[in-house]
Amino acid sequence: MAAFVYVLFDERRRRTYVGWTLDLERRLAQHNGGAGAKFTRGGQWALIYAERHRTRNGAMRREIVLKADRKFRALLRQR
């Protein structure tokens, strides 16, 4: 089963969020509906980056790398 790691951006607060999921559309709707992670509540999030992985473990490992890579996320915000 495919899994995804993704980066969201909230234009108003100028913040990024990194997570992983099995269903990107559902997860984005959860974040924007206030049912996502506590950090994302109250924001209007847009998907700015996503990677597909073959396994959950692959997506989880990549999530850790992206969370630590602030330069990469800063580059994504400039697009």
C-alpha positions as CSV (number, residue, x, y, z in Angstrom):
1,M,0.0,0.0,0.0
2,A,1.4,3.4,-1.0
3,A,2.0,6.1,1.6
4,F,2.8,9.7,1.2
5,V,4.9,12.3,3.0
6,Y,3.7,15.8,2.5
7,V,4.5,19.5,3.3
8,L,1.7,21.9,3.9
9,F,1.9,25.7,4.0
10,D,-0.3,28.3,5.8
11,E,0.2,31.6,3.9
12,R,-1.3,33.7,6.7
13,R,1.0,32.4,9.4
14,R,3.9,31.7,7.1
15,R,4.4,28.2,8.6
16,T,5.0,24.8,7.1
17,Y,3.9,21.4,8.4
18,V,5.3,18.0,7.5
19,G,3.3,14.8,7.9
20,W,2.6,11.4,6.4
21,T,-0.6,9.7,5.3
22,L,-2.2,7.0,3.2
23,D,-4.7,9.4,1.7
24,L,-3.5,12.9,0.8
25,E,-6.9,14.4,-0.1
26,R,-8.6,13.1,3.1
27,R,-5.7,14.3,5.3
28,L,-5.6,17.8,3.8
29,A,-9.4,18.1,4.4
30,Q,-8.8,17.0,8.0
31,H,-6.1,19.6,8.6
32,N,-8.3,22.4,7.1
33,G,-11.4,21.2,9.0
34,G,-9.7,21.4,12.4
35,A,-9.5,17.7,12.9
36,G,-5.8,17.3,12.0
37,A,-2.8,17.7,14.2
38,K,-3.0,20.2,17.0
39,F,-0.4,22.4,15.3
40,T,-2.5,22.8,12.1
41,R,-5.8,23.7,13.8
42,G,-7.1,27.1,12.8
43,G,-5.0,27.4,9.7
44,Q,-5.8,27.4,6.0
45,W,-3.3,24.8,4.6
46,A,-2.2,24.3,1.1
47,L,-0.3,21.2,-0.2
48,I,3.0,22.4,-1.5
49,Y,5.0,19.2,-1.8
50,A,4.3,15.4,-1.7
51,E,6.3,12.2,-2.2
52,R,4.9,8.7,-2.8
53,H,6.6,5.8,-0.9
54,R,5.9,2.1,-1.2
55,T,5.6,1.6,2.5
56,R,4.5,3.4,5.6
57,N,7.9,3.0,7.1
58,G,9.5,4.7,4.1
59,A,7.2,7.6,4.4
60,M,7.7,7.9,8.2
61,R,11.5,7.9,7.7
62,R,11.3,10.6,5.1
63,E,9.0,12.7,7.3
64,I,11.7,12.8,9.9
65,V,14.3,14.0,7.4
66,L,12.0,16.7,6.0
67,K,11.1,18.0,9.4
68,A,14.8,18.5,10.2
69,D,15.5,20.1,6.7
70,R,14.4,23.7,7.3
71,K,16.3,25.0,4.3
72,F,14.3,22.7,2.0
73,R,11.0,23.9,3.5
74,A,12.1,27.5,3.1
75,L,12.8,26.9,-0.6
76,L,9.3,25.4,-0.9
77,R,7.7,28.5,0.7
78,Q,9.4,30.8,-1.9
79,R,7.7,29.1,-4.9
